[in-house]
């Protein structure tokens, strides 16, 4: 079982290992972060923590029992009661329900702790796993998008029912 934790400075080594170990796996379904991300990881991590402290974003990691990062679940561009949801799960932890559980948890956190009313998300059309997670967790398709030059769908989720305890 993984524990959903708000991103901290001490997560950096495990988070970098997670990103490096899964780079090829992730880039098969989402745009690659690029070499610069890895070269300047420590500075980027510090910047993300500063943005989180300012309330602009809420970054979370899924931490396994051995302290390893098994996934990320982020709320970015927090403004006006809404945010963009992004998530990625390690290849070794994929297809075990971890993403669905984590998205349900982040929906509850978004409503109860962060006071959000709507979450948005998007994924490429060829990422059937991510589309299934969004469908299972109450997100509705809202339109077509391009993600890194690839066809995709945008989604939205009203969090009012989460506040009432009826999250899917």
C-alpha positions as CSV (number, residue, x, y, z in Angstrom):
1,X,0.0,0.0,0.0
2,X,1.2,3.5,-0.8
3,X,0.9,6.6,1.4
4,X,-0.1,9.8,-0.3
5,X,2.1,12.6,1.0
6,X,2.4,16.3,0.3
7,X,5.8,16.8,-1.4
8,X,8.7,17.8,0.9
9,X,12.4,18.6,0.4
10,X,13.4,15.1,1.6
11,X,11.4,13.4,-1.1
12,X,13.9,14.7,-3.7
13,X,16.3,11.6,-4.0
14,X,13.4,9.1,-4.2
15,X,11.5,11.3,-6.6
16,X,14.5,11.7,-8.9
17,X,15.0,7.9,-8.9
18,X,11.3,7.4,-9.7
19,X,11.5,9.8,-12.7
20,X,14.7,8.3,-14.0
21,X,13.6,4.7,-13.6
22,X,10.3,5.4,-15.4
23,X,11.3,7.9,-18.1
24,X,11.0,5.5,-21.0
25,X,7.8,4.1,-19.6
26,X,6.2,7.5,-19.2
27,X,7.3,8.9,-22.5
28,X,5.4,6.0,-24.3
29,X,2.1,7.7,-23.3
30,X,2.9,11.3,-22.3
31,X,5.3,13.9,-23.5
32,X,8.9,13.4,-22.2
33,X,10.2,15.9,-19.6
34,X,13.4,16.4,-21.5
35,X,17.1,16.2,-20.4
36,X,17.0,19.7,-18.8
37,X,14.5,18.4,-16.2
38,X,17.0,15.8,-14.9
39,X,20.0,18.1,-15.2
40,X,18.4,20.8,-13.0
41,X,16.3,18.5,-10.8
42,X,17.3,19.9,-7.4
43,X,16.7,23.5,-8.4
44,X,13.4,22.5,-10.0
45,X,12.4,20.6,-6.8
46,X,13.1,23.7,-4.7
47,X,11.1,25.9,-7.1
48,X,8.1,23.5,-6.9
49,X,8.2,23.6,-3.1
50,X,8.3,27.4,-3.1
51,X,5.3,27.5,-5.5
52,X,3.5,25.0,-3.3
53,X,4.2,27.2,-0.2
54,X,2.6,30.1,-2.1
55,X,-0.6,28.0,-2.7
56,X,-0.1,27.9,-6.5
57,X,0.1,24.1,-6.7
58,X,-0.1,21.1,-4.4
59,X,2.3,18.3,-5.3
60,X,1.9,14.8,-3.8
61,X,3.9,11.6,-4.0
62,X,2.8,8.1,-3.4
63,X,5.4,6.5,-1.1
64,X,5.8,2.8,-0.7
65,X,6.6,0.9,2.5
66,X,10.3,1.0,1.7
67,X,10.3,4.8,1.2
68,X,10.3,4.6,-2.6
69,X,8.2,6.8,-4.7
70,X,5.6,4.8,-6.6
71,X,3.7,7.7,-8.1
72,X,2.9,11.4,-8.3
73,X,-0.4,13.1,-8.0
74,X,-0.4,16.8,-8.5
75,X,-2.9,19.7,-8.4
76,X,-1.4,22.5,-10.5
77,X,-2.6,26.0,-11.4
78,X,-4.8,26.3,-8.3
79,X,-7.0,29.3,-8.8
80,X,-10.7,30.3,-8.4
81,X,-11.7,27.0,-6.8
82,X,-10.2,24.8,-9.5
83,X,-7.0,23.1,-10.4
84,X,-5.5,20.8,-13.1
85,X,-4.9,17.2,-12.0
86,X,-1.9,15.3,-13.1
87,X,-0.6,11.9,-12.1
88,X,1.8,9.2,-13.0
89,X,2.4,5.8,-11.6
90,X,5.7,3.7,-11.7
91,X,5.7,0.9,-14.2
92,X,6.3,-1.6,-11.4
93,X,3.1,-0.4,-9.6
94,X,0.9,0.0,-12.7
95,X,-2.3,-1.9,-13.2
96,X,-2.8,-2.5,-9.5
97,X,-5.5,0.1,-8.8
98,X,-3.0,2.6,-7.3
99,X,-3.9,5.4,-9.7
100,X,-7.6,5.0,-9.1
101,X,-7.1,5.0,-5.4
102,X,-4.8,8.0,-5.5
103,X,-7.1,10.0,-7.7
104,X,-10.0,9.3,-5.3
105,X,-7.8,10.4,-2.4
106,X,-6.7,13.6,-4.2
107,X,-10.3,14.5,-5.0
108,X,-11.3,14.2,-1.4
109,X,-8.2,16.3,-0.3
110,X,-8.9,18.9,-3.0
111,X,-12.4,19.4,-1.7
112,X,-11.9,19.1,2.0
113,X,-8.4,20.5,2.6
114,X,-7.7,22.8,-0.4
115,X,-11.3,24.1,-0.8
116,X,-11.5,23.3,-4.5
117,X,-14.8,22.8,-6.3
118,X,-13.6,21.5,-9.7
119,X,-10.7,19.5,-11.1
120,X,-9.6,19.4,-14.7
121,X,-7.4,16.7,-16.3
122,X,-6.3,15.7,-19.8
123,X,-4.7,12.6,-21.4
124,X,-3.8,11.4,-24.8
125,X,-6.2,9.2,-26.6
126,X,-3.8,6.3,-26.7
127,X,-3.4,6.3,-22.9
128,X,-6.3,3.9,-22.2
129,X,-5.2,3.4,-18.6
130,X,-5.4,7.0,-17.7
131,X,-8.7,7.5,-19.5
132,X,-10.1,4.5,-17.5
133,X,-8.9,6.0,-14.2
134,X,-10.6,9.3,-15.0
135,X,-13.8,7.5,-16.0
136,X,-13.8,5.4,-12.8
137,X,-13.3,8.5,-10.6
138,X,-16.1,10.6,-11.9
139,X,-14.4,12.8,-14.5
140,X,-16.4,13.7,-17.5
141,X,-14.9,14.3,-21.0
142,X,-15.2,18.0,-22.0
143,X,-13.4,18.2,-25.3
144,X,-10.5,17.3,-27.6
145,X,-7.0,18.7,-27.0
146,X,-3.5,18.3,-28.3
147,X,-0.8,17.2,-25.8
148,X,2.7,17.4,-27.1
149,X,1.3,17.1,-30.6
150,X,-0.8,14.1,-29.8
151,X,-4.5,13.9,-29.8
152,X,-6.2,13.8,-26.4
153,X,-9.2,14.5,-24.3
154,X,-9.8,17.0,-21.6
155,X,-11.9,16.1,-18.5
156,X,-13.5,17.9,-15.6
157,X,-14.9,16.7,-12.2
158,X,-17.2,18.7,-10.0
159,X,-16.2,18.1,-6.4
160,X,-19.5,19.1,-4.7
161,X,-20.5,15.4,-4.3
162,X,-17.1,14.7,-2.7
163,X,-17.9,17.2,0.0
164,X,-21.1,15.3,0.6
165,X,-19.3,12.0,0.9
166,X,-20.4,10.4,-2.3
167,X,-17.2,10.2,-4.3
168,X,-17.0,7.5,-6.9
